[in-house]
Amino acid sequence: MIRKILHVDMDAFYASVEQRDNPAYRGKPIIVGGPPDSRGVVCAASYEARKFGVRSAMPCSQAARLCPSGIFVTPRFEAYRKVSSKIREIFLEYTDLVEMLSLDEAFLDVTQNKKNIPYASQVAKEIREKIFEETQLTASAGVSINKFLAKIATDQNKPNGMTIVRPEQAEQFIDSLDVSVFPGIGKVTLKKMHALGIKKGKDLKAKSLEILDQNFGKSGRWFYAVCRGLDDRQVEPYRERKSLGAESTFQKDLENSTDIFRELSDIAEELERRLLQKPFPGKTITLKVKFSDFTLKTRSLTEDYSFLDKNELYRIGSKLLEEFILGSGKSIFPIRLLGLSLSHPEASSKNSQIKSEDEEDLFPSLF
């Protein structure tokens, strides 16, 4: 049976909610994040702001330079979660196979749908219309036979659009794509692909599995499959994020404590940026340290509140790092890797606790 997969993505979600709730913001370049003179990052930008080159994850200071007329708005995650819950309710009217990727994005398997609608494109059309009717917000959608094709299709006609890639169109569609739009291909991988003469989907398909394995490791097999339209991943309705983290491996092992704590500050800032993109109510923070001899150590602390701010992440991370300096019984230097992650506490307790774990497989798997 050919599957019918939808990918639905809200348009400039956080910024659109702000424009909906505040009429004075409509038609204006709205930047969710800030303030502009902070070290924070943009977590969303309206389409009016995007015309100036403002993008999510960009430093707020850079966004302010690109868009001097931009209006910086403090994120209201509770409001965004409320709208997200309403959107999910609409999805569940059509299928129980809903995989929420974030507050504003989801995969749906509508091969067998609750309303017995024969065409996936009609399901997508109804969902988008209902979202607008109940939230006054627009959504874009991709419709195809698997997750890979549906997700890429969504971006072809944003905002407030829909793209359908039928089975007989898949090969031609992929062949014509720039590989830069393939999920999993970032700046480093893209540069490597260009060096190999890979710019379009058809160029990627021309490379053998052996060449892709040699140059891209495990990802090579993924690239080999998806450029042929092969993706058998199922829509996972009960997928739950268990951790969220950030880490950095240093080109040269760090031996100066000033450098180490500076890197920890940068990692805390990166983790805050990821939290802005995909809010995660983690109450356990874990510090990961890998030494030059590849020995791995972790320290964890659980509080009765969620960590959301880079300053708090850095404060707790520093406290945990001092555990290595003061309580490890040996010098912590040199260090080749540092990481911070958030997860849910293993046991409910209102008392803070510090734990030490030396097993790498206990560290959150997102790293």
PATOR-276419 format. One record per residue (C-alpha): residue number from 0; x, y, z; residue in one letter. Coordinates in Angstrom, 1 decimal. Layout:
<sites>
+-----+--------+--------+--------+--------+
! num !     px !     py !     pz ! residu !
+-----+--------+--------+--------+--------+
! NUM !      X !      Y !      Z !      A !
...
+-----+--------+--------+--------+--------+
</sites>
This chain:
<sites>
+-----+--------+--------+--------+--------+
! num !     px !     py !     pz ! residu !
+-----+--------+--------+--------+--------+
!   0 !    0.0 !    0.0 !    0.0 !      M !
!   1 !    1.3 !    3.4 !   -0.9 !      I !
!   2 !    1.3 !    5.6 !    2.2 !      R !
!   3 !   -0.2 !    9.1 !    2.3 !      K !
!   4 !    1.9 !   11.3 !    4.5 !      I !
!   5 !    1.3 !   15.0 !    5.3 !      L !
!   6 !    3.8 !   17.5 !    6.7 !      H !
!   7 !    2.2 !   20.5 !    8.2 !      V !
!   8 !    4.2 !   23.6 !    9.2 !      D !
!   9 !    2.8 !   26.8 !   10.7 !      M !
!  10 !    4.0 !   30.0 !    9.0 !      D !
!  11 !    6.3 !   32.1 !   11.1 !      A !
!  12 !    4.5 !   30.6 !   14.1 !      F !
!  13 !    5.6 !   32.6 !   17.1 !      Y !
!  14 !    5.7 !   35.9 !   15.2 !      A !
!  15 !    2.3 !   35.2 !   13.6 !      S !
!  16 !    0.8 !   34.6 !   17.1 !      V !
!  17 !    2.2 !   38.0 !   18.2 !      E !
!  18 !    0.7 !   39.7 !   15.2 !      Q !
!  19 !   -2.6 !   38.1 !   15.7 !      R !
!  20 !   -2.8 !   39.1 !   19.3 !      D !
!  21 !   -1.6 !   42.6 !   18.9 !      N !
!  22 !   -3.1 !   44.5 !   15.9 !      P !
!  23 !   -0.3 !   47.1 !   16.1 !      A !
!  24 !    2.2 !   44.4 !   15.0 !      Y !
!  25 !    0.4 !   43.4 !   11.9 !      R !
!  26 !    2.3 !   44.2 !    8.7 !      G !
!  27 !    5.3 !   45.1 !   10.8 !      K !
!  28 !    8.7 !   43.4 !   11.0 !      P !
!  29 !    8.3 !   41.4 !   14.2 !      I !
!  30 !   11.3 !   39.7 !   15.8 !      I !
!  31 !   10.6 !   37.3 !   18.7 !      V !
!  32 !   13.5 !   37.3 !   21.0 !      G !
!  33 !   15.8 !   40.0 !   22.3 !      G !
!  34 !   16.3 !   42.5 !   23.5 !      P !
!  35 !   18.4 !   43.7 !   20.5 !      P !
!  36 !   21.4 !   44.6 !   22.7 !      D !
!  37 !   21.5 !   41.2 !   24.4 !      S !
!  38 !   23.5 !   38.1 !   23.6 !      R !
!  39 !   20.3 !   36.3 !   22.9 !      G !
!  40 !   19.1 !   34.9 !   19.6 !      V !
!  41 !   16.1 !   35.3 !   17.4 !      V !
!  42 !   13.6 !   32.5 !   17.9 !      C !
!  43 !   11.2 !   33.6 !   15.2 !      A !
!  44 !   10.8 !   36.4 !   12.6 !      A !
!  45 !    7.7 !   37.6 !   10.7 !      S !
!  46 !    7.9 !   37.5 !    6.9 !      Y !
!  47 !    8.2 !   41.3 !    7.0 !      E !
!  48 !   11.4 !   40.9 !    9.0 !      A !
!  49 !   12.7 !   38.1 !    6.9 !      R !
!  50 !   12.8 !   40.4 !    3.9 !      K !
!  51 !   15.7 !   42.1 !    5.7 !      F !
!  52 !   17.5 !   38.8 !    6.1 !      G !
!  53 !   16.5 !   38.2 !    9.7 !      V !
!  54 !   16.3 !   34.5 !   10.5 !      R !
!  55 !   15.7 !   32.3 !   13.5 !      S !
!  56 !   18.8 !   31.4 !   15.6 !      A !
!  57 !   20.5 !   34.6 !   14.4 !      M !
!  58 !   22.1 !   36.8 !   17.2 !      P !
!  59 !   19.6 !   39.6 !   18.1 !      C !
!  60 !   22.3 !   42.2 !   17.7 !      S !
!  61 !   22.8 !   41.1 !   14.1 !      Q !
!  62 !   19.0 !   41.1 !   13.5 !      A !
!  63 !   18.9 !   44.7 !   14.8 !      A !
!  64 !   21.6 !   45.8 !   12.4 !      R !
!  65 !   19.9 !   44.1 !    9.4 !      L !
!  66 !   16.4 !   45.4 !   10.4 !      C !
!  67 !   16.6 !   48.7 !   12.3 !      P !
!  68 !   12.8 !   49.1 !   12.2 !      S !
!  69 !   12.3 !   45.6 !   13.7 !      G !
!  70 !   10.1 !   45.3 !   16.7 !      I !
!  71 !   11.6 !   42.9 !   19.3 !      F !
!  72 !    9.0 !   41.0 !   21.3 !      V !
!  73 !    9.6 !   38.8 !   24.3 !      T !
!  74 !    8.6 !   35.1 !   23.7 !      P !
!  75 !    5.3 !   34.0 !   25.2 !      R !
!  76 !    5.7 !   30.3 !   25.2 !      F !
!  77 !    2.5 !   29.6 !   27.2 !      E !
!  78 !    0.5 !   31.4 !   24.4 !      A !
!  79 !    2.3 !   29.4 !   21.7 !      Y !
!  80 !    1.6 !   26.1 !   23.6 !      R !
!  81 !   -2.1 !   26.9 !   23.8 !      K !
!  82 !   -2.3 !   27.5 !   20.1 !      V !
!  83 !   -0.3 !   24.3 !   19.4 !      S !
!  84 !   -2.7 !   22.2 !   21.5 !      S !
!  85 !   -5.6 !   23.5 !   19.4 !      K !
!  86 !   -3.8 !   22.6 !   16.2 !      I !
!  87 !   -3.0 !   19.1 !   17.5 !      R !
!  88 !   -6.7 !   18.7 !   18.3 !      E !
!  89 !   -7.5 !   19.5 !   14.7 !      I !
!  90 !   -5.0 !   16.9 !   13.5 !      F !
!  91 !   -6.5 !   14.2 !   15.7 !      L !
!  92 !   -9.9 !   14.8 !   14.1 !      E !
!  93 !   -8.4 !   13.2 !   11.0 !      Y !
!  94 !   -5.9 !   10.6 !   12.3 !      T !
!  95 !   -4.4 !    9.3 !   15.5 !      D !
!  96 !   -1.1 !    8.9 !   13.6 !      L !
!  97 !    0.2 !   12.4 !   14.5 !      V !
!  98 !    3.9 !   13.0 !   15.2 !      E !
!  99 !    4.5 !   16.5 !   16.6 !      M !
! 100 !    8.0 !   17.6 !   15.8 !      L !
! 101 !    7.7 !   20.9 !   17.7 !      S !
! 102 !    4.9 !   23.3 !   18.7 !      L !
! 103 !    4.3 !   24.3 !   15.1 !      D !
! 104 !    5.2 !   21.3 !   12.9 !      E !
! 105 !    4.0 !   17.7 !   12.5 !      A !
! 106 !    3.8 !   14.6 !   10.4 !      F !
! 107 !    0.4 !   12.9 !    9.8 !      L !
! 108 !   -0.2 !    9.5 !    8.3 !      D !
! 109 !   -3.6 !    9.8 !    6.6 !      V !
! 110 !   -3.5 !    6.6 !    4.6 !      T !
! 111 !   -6.5 !    5.5 !    6.6 !      Q !
! 112 !   -8.2 !    8.6 !    8.0 !      N !
! 113 !  -11.1 !    9.0 !   10.3 !      K !
! 114 !  -13.3 !   10.8 !    7.8 !      K !
! 115 !  -12.6 !    8.3 !    5.0 !      N !
! 116 !  -11.4 !   11.0 !    2.6 !      I !
! 117 !   -9.8 !    9.3 !   -0.4 !      P !
! 118 !   -7.3 !   12.0 !   -1.3 !      Y !
! 119 !   -4.6 !   13.1 !    1.0 !      A !
! 120 !   -4.5 !   16.5 !   -0.7 !      S !
! 121 !   -8.2 !   17.0 !    0.4 !      Q !
! 122 !   -7.3 !   16.1 !    4.0 !      V !
! 123 !   -4.5 !   18.7 !    3.9 !      A !
! 124 !   -6.7 !   21.3 !    2.4 !      K !
! 125 !   -9.4 !   20.8 !    5.1 !      E !
! 126 !   -6.8 !   20.8 !    7.9 !      I !
! 127 !   -5.3 !   24.1 !    6.7 !      R !
! 128 !   -8.7 !   25.7 !    6.4 !      E !
! 129 !   -9.8 !   24.5 !    9.8 !      K !
! 130 !   -6.5 !   25.8 !   11.4 !      I !
! 131 !   -7.2 !   29.2 !    9.9 !      F !
! 132 !  -10.8 !   29.2 !   11.0 !      E !
! 133 !  -10.1 !   28.3 !   14.6 !      E !
! 134 !   -6.7 !   30.2 !   15.1 !      T !
! 135 !   -6.6 !   32.9 !   12.4 !      Q !
! 136 !   -3.2 !   31.6 !   11.5 !      L !
! 137 !   -1.9 !   30.1 !    8.3 !      T !
! 138 !   -0.2 !   26.8 !    7.7 !      A !
! 139 !    1.7 !   25.3 !    4.8 !      S !
! 140 !    1.6 !   21.6 !    3.9 !      A !
! 141 !    3.5 !   19.0 !    1.9 !      G !
! 142 !    1.7 !   15.8 !    0.7 !      V !
! 143 !    3.5 !   12.7 !   -0.5 !      S !
! 144 !    4.3 !    9.1 !    0.0 !      I !
! 145 !    6.9 !    9.4 !    2.8 !      N !
! 146 !    8.3 !   11.8 !    5.4 !      K !
! 147 !   11.3 !   12.9 !    3.4 !      F !
! 148 !    9.2 !   14.0 !    0.4 !      L !
! 149 !    6.4 !   15.5 !    2.4 !      A !
! 150 !    8.8 !   17.7 !    4.5 !      K !
! 151 !   10.7 !   19.0 !    1.5 !      I !
! 152 !    7.4 !   19.6 !   -0.4 !      A !
! 153 !    6.2 !   21.9 !    2.4 !      T !
! 154 !    8.9 !   24.4 !    1.8 !      D !
! 155 !    8.2 !   24.7 !   -1.9 !      Q !
! 156 !    5.2 !   26.9 !   -1.5 !      N !
! 157 !    5.4 !   28.9 !    1.8 !      K !
! 158 !    3.8 !   30.8 !    3.3 !      P !
! 159 !    0.1 !   29.6 !    3.2 !      N !
! 160 !    0.7 !   27.1 !    0.4 !      G !
! 161 !    0.6 !   23.4 !   -0.4 !      M !
! 162 !    2.7 !   21.2 !   -2.6 !      T !
! 163 !    1.8 !   17.6 !   -3.7 !      I !
! 164 !    4.4 !   15.1 !   -4.8 !      V !
! 165 !    2.7 !   12.1 !   -6.3 !      R !
! 166 !    4.4 !    8.7 !   -6.6 !      P !
! 167 !    5.1 !    9.2 !  -10.4 !      E !
! 168 !    6.5 !   12.6 !   -9.8 !      Q !
! 169 !    8.9 !   11.7 !   -7.0 !      A !
! 170 !   12.0 !   10.9 !   -9.1 !      E !
! 171 !   11.9 !   14.0 !  -11.2 !      Q !
! 172 !   11.1 !   16.2 !   -8.2 !      F !
! 173 !   14.1 !   14.9 !   -6.2 !      I !
! 174 !   16.5 !   15.1 !   -9.3 !      D !
! 175 !   15.7 !   18.8 !   -9.6 !      S !
! 176 !   16.3 !   19.7 !   -6.0 !      L !
! 177 !   19.3 !   21.5 !   -4.7 !      D !
! 178 !   20.9 !   19.1 !   -2.1 !      V !
! 179 !   21.0 !   22.1 !    0.3 !      S !
! 180 !   17.3 !   21.5 !    1.0 !      V !
! 181 !   17.8 !   17.9 !    2.0 !      F !
! 182 !   17.3 !   17.3 !    5.8 !      P !
! 183 !   20.6 !   16.4 !    7.4 !      G !
! 184 !   22.8 !   18.4 !    5.0 !      I !
! 185 !   24.3 !   21.4 !    6.8 !      G !
! 186 !   27.0 !   23.8 !    5.8 !      K !
! 187 !   29.9 !   21.4 !    6.4 !      V !
! 188 !   28.3 !   18.5 !    4.5 !      T !
! 189 !   27.1 !   20.8 !    1.7 !      L !
! 190 !   30.6 !   22.1 !    1.2 !      K !
! 191 !   31.9 !   18.5 !    1.0 !      K !
! 192 !   29.2 !   17.6 !   -1.5 !      M !
! 193 !   30.0 !   20.5 !   -3.7 !      H !
! 194 !   33.7 !   19.4 !   -3.7 !      A !
! 195 !   32.5 !   16.1 !   -5.0 !      L !
! 196 !   30.4 !   17.7 !   -7.7 !      G !
! 197 !   27.1 !   17.1 !   -6.0 !      I !
! 198 !   24.7 !   20.0 !   -6.3 !      K !
! 199 !   21.4 !   18.5 !   -7.4 !      K !
! 200 !   19.5 !   15.4 !   -6.4 !      G !
! 201 !   20.4 !   13.8 !   -9.7 !      K !
! 202 !   24.1 !   14.4 !   -8.9 !      D !
! 203 !   23.7 !   12.6 !   -5.5 !      L !
! 204 !   21.9 !    9.7 !   -7.1 !      K !
! 205 !   24.8 !    9.3 !   -9.6 !      A !
! 206 !   27.2 !    8.5 !   -6.7 !      K !
! 207 !   27.7 !    4.9 !   -5.6 !      S !
! 208 !   26.9 !    3.7 !   -2.1 !      L !
! 209 !   30.6 !    3.0 !   -1.6 !      E !
! 210 !   31.6 !    6.6 !   -2.4 !      I !
! 211 !   28.9 !    8.0 !   -0.2 !      L !
! 212 !   29.9 !    5.6 !    2.7 !      D !
! 213 !   33.5 !    6.7 !    2.3 !      Q !
! 214 !   32.8 !   10.4 !    2.4 !      N !
! 215 !   29.8 !   10.6 !    4.7 !      F !
! 216 !   29.9 !    7.6 !    7.0 !      G !
! 217 !   26.5 !    6.4 !    8.3 !      K !
! 218 !   24.8 !    9.4 !    6.7 !      S !
! 219 !   25.9 !    8.1 !    3.3 !      G !
! 220 !   23.4 !    5.3 !    3.4 !      R !
! 221 !   20.6 !    7.8 !    4.2 !      W !
! 222 !   21.6 !   10.0 !    1.3 !      F !
! 223 !   21.8 !    7.0 !   -1.0 !      Y !
! 224 !   18.2 !    6.0 !   -0.1 !      A !
! 225 !   16.4 !    9.4 !    0.0 !      V !
! 226 !   17.8 !   10.6 !   -3.3 !      C !
! 227 !   16.0 !    7.6 !   -4.7 !      R !
! 228 !   12.8 !    8.5 !   -2.9 !      G !
! 229 !   13.2 !    5.7 !   -0.3 !      L !
! 230 !   12.2 !    6.5 !    3.3 !      D !
! 231 !   10.3 !    3.9 !    5.3 !      D !
! 232 !   10.2 !    5.8 !    8.6 !      R !
! 233 !    6.8 !    5.5 !   10.3 !      Q !
! 234 !    4.9 !    8.4 !   11.7 !      V !
! 235 !    5.4 !    8.0 !   15.5 !      E !
! 236 !    2.4 !    9.3 !   17.4 !      P !
! 237 !    3.8 !    8.9 !   20.8 !      Y !
! 238 !    7.2 !   10.2 !   20.2 !      R !
! 239 !    8.4 !   12.2 !   23.2 !      E !
! 240 !   11.6 !   14.2 !   23.5 !      R !
! 241 !   13.6 !   12.9 !   26.4 !      K !
! 242 !   16.5 !   15.3 !   26.3 !      S !
! 243 !   17.9 !   18.4 !   24.7 !      L !
! 244 !   21.5 !   19.3 !   24.7 !      G !
! 245 !   24.5 !   21.1 !   23.1 !      A !
! 246 !   28.2 !   20.2 !   23.2 !      E !
! 247 !   31.5 !   21.3 !   21.7 !      S !
! 248 !   34.6 !   19.3 !   20.8 !      T !
! 249 !   37.7 !   21.5 !   20.9 !      F !
! 250 !   40.4 !   21.5 !   18.2 !      Q !
! 251 !   43.0 !   21.8 !   20.9 !      K !
! 252 !   42.5 !   20.4 !   24.4 !      D !
! 253 !   41.7 !   23.1 !   26.9 !      L !
! 254 !   44.0 !   23.5 !   29.9 !      E !
! 255 !   43.2 !   27.1 !   31.1 !      N !
! 256 !   40.2 !   27.4 !   33.4 !      S !
! 257 !   39.3 !   30.8 !   31.9 !      T !
! 258 !   39.0 !   29.2 !   28.5 !      D !
! 259 !   37.0 !   26.3 !   29.8 !      I !
! 260 !   34.4 !   28.5 !   31.6 !      F !
! 261 !   34.2 !   30.7 !   28.5 !      R !
! 262 !   33.4 !   27.7 !   26.3 !      E !
! 263 !   30.8 !   26.6 !   28.9 !      L !
! 264 !   29.1 !   30.0 !   28.6 !      S !
! 265 !   28.9 !   29.6 !   24.8 !      D !
! 266 !   27.4 !   26.1 !   25.2 !      I !
! 267 !   24.8 !   27.4 !   27.6 !      A !
! 268 !   23.9 !   30.1 !   25.1 !      E !
! 269 !   23.6 !   27.5 !   22.3 !      E !
! 270 !   21.4 !   25.4 !   24.5 !      L !
! 271 !   19.2 !   28.4 !   25.3 !      E !
! 272 !   18.9 !   29.0 !   21.5 !      R !
! 273 !   17.7 !   25.4 !   21.0 !      R !
! 274 !   15.2 !   25.8 !   23.8 !      L !
! 275 !   13.8 !   28.9 !   22.1 !      L !
! 276 !   13.3 !   26.8 !   18.9 !      Q !
! 277 !   11.9 !   23.7 !   20.6 !      K !
! 278 !   10.8 !   24.4 !   24.2 !      P !
! 279 !   11.6 !   21.5 !   26.5 !      F !
! 280 !   10.7 !   21.6 !   30.2 !      P !
! 281 !   13.8 !   19.8 !   31.5 !      G !
! 282 !   14.4 !   19.9 !   35.2 !      K !
! 283 !   17.6 !   17.9 !   35.3 !      T !
! 284 !   20.8 !   19.5 !   33.9 !      I !
! 285 !   23.8 !   17.3 !   33.1 !      T !
! 286 !   27.3 !   18.4 !   32.4 !      L !
! 287 !   29.4 !   16.2 !   30.2 !      K !
! 288 !   33.2 !   16.3 !   30.2 !      V !
! 289 !   35.6 !   14.3 !   28.1 !      K !
! 290 !   39.3 !   14.4 !   28.9 !      F !
! 291 !   42.2 !   14.1 !   26.5 !      S !
! 292 !   42.5 !   10.4 !   27.3 !      D !
! 293 !   38.8 !   10.0 !   26.2 !      F !
! 294 !   37.7 !    9.3 !   29.7 !      T !
! 295 !   34.1 !   10.6 !   30.1 !      L !
! 296 !   32.5 !   12.0 !   33.2 !      K !
! 297 !   29.1 !   13.5 !   33.9 !      T !
! 298 !   27.5 !   15.4 !   36.7 !      R !
! 299 !   23.8 !   16.0 !   37.1 !      S !
! 300 !   21.6 !   18.3 !   39.2 !      L !
! 301 !   17.8 !   18.2 !   39.5 !      T !
! 302 !   15.6 !   21.2 !   40.5 !      E !
! 303 !   11.9 !   21.6 !   41.0 !      D !
! 304 !   11.7 !   24.1 !   38.1 !      Y !
! 305 !   12.6 !   24.0 !   34.4 !      S !
! 306 !   15.8 !   25.5 !   33.1 !      F !
! 307 !   15.1 !   28.0 !   30.3 !      L !
! 308 !   17.7 !   30.8 !   30.6 !      D !
! 309 !   21.3 !   30.7 !   29.5 !      K !
! 310 !   22.4 !   32.5 !   32.7 !      N !
! 311 !   20.8 !   29.8 !   34.9 !      E !
! 312 !   22.2 !   27.1 !   32.6 !      L !
! 313 !   25.7 !   28.6 !   33.0 !      Y !
! 314 !   25.4 !   29.0 !   36.7 !      R !
! 315 !   24.4 !   25.4 !   37.3 !      I !
! 316 !   26.9 !   24.2 !   34.7 !      G !
! 317 !   29.7 !   26.1 !   36.4 !      S !
! 318 !   28.7 !   24.6 !   39.8 !      K !
! 319 !   28.8 !   21.1 !   38.3 !      L !
! 320 !   32.2 !   21.8 !   36.6 !      L !
! 321 !   33.6 !   22.9 !   39.9 !      E !
! 322 !   32.8 !   19.4 !   41.2 !      E !
! 323 !   35.5 !   18.1 !   38.9 !      F !
! 324 !   38.0 !   20.7 !   40.0 !      I !
! 325 !   37.3 !   20.4 !   43.8 !      L !
! 326 !   36.0 !   16.9 !   44.3 !      G !
! 327 !   37.4 !   14.6 !   41.6 !      S !
! 328 !   40.7 !   13.9 !   43.4 !      G !
! 329 !   42.6 !   14.6 !   40.2 !      K !
! 330 !   43.3 !   17.4 !   37.8 !      S !
! 331 !   40.5 !   18.0 !   35.3 !      I !
! 332 !   43.0 !   19.1 !   32.6 !      F !
! 333 !   43.2 !   18.8 !   29.7 !      P !
! 334 !   39.6 !   18.7 !   28.4 !      I !
! 335 !   38.7 !   17.8 !   24.8 !      R !
! 336 !   34.9 !   18.1 !   25.0 !      L !
! 337 !   32.2 !   19.9 !   27.1 !      L !
! 338 !   28.4 !   19.5 !   26.9 !      G !
! 339 !   25.2 !   20.5 !   28.7 !      L !
! 340 !   21.9 !   18.7 !   28.4 !      S !
! 341 !   18.4 !   18.9 !   29.9 !      L !
! 342 !   16.3 !   15.9 !   30.7 !      S !
! 343 !   13.3 !   15.1 !   32.9 !      H !
! 344 !   14.2 !   14.1 !   36.5 !      P !
! 345 !   14.3 !   10.3 !   37.1 !      E !
! 346 !   12.4 !   10.7 !   40.3 !      A !
! 347 !   10.1 !   13.4 !   41.5 !      S !
! 348 !   11.7 !   15.3 !   44.3 !      S !
! 349 !   11.6 !   18.9 !   45.5 !      K !
! 350 !   15.1 !   18.7 !   46.8 !      N !
! 351 !   18.0 !   19.5 !   44.6 !      S !
! 352 !   20.4 !   16.6 !   44.2 !      Q !
! 353 !   23.8 !   16.2 !   42.6 !      I !
! 354 !   24.6 !   12.9 !   41.0 !      K !
! 355 !   27.8 !   11.6 !   39.4 !      S !
! 356 !   27.7 !    9.1 !   36.5 !      E !
! 357 !   30.6 !    7.7 !   34.6 !      D !
! 358 !   28.8 !    5.6 !   32.0 !      E !
! 359 !   28.6 !    7.3 !   28.6 !      E !
! 360 !   25.4 !    5.5 !   27.7 !      D !
! 361 !   23.6 !    7.3 !   30.6 !      L !
! 362 !   24.1 !   10.6 !   29.0 !      F !
! 363 !   21.1 !   11.9 !   26.9 !      P !
! 364 !   21.1 !   10.4 !   23.5 !      S !
! 365 !   20.6 !   13.7 !   21.6 !      L !
! 366 !   24.3 !   14.4 !   21.7 !      F !
+-----+--------+--------+--------+--------+
</sites>
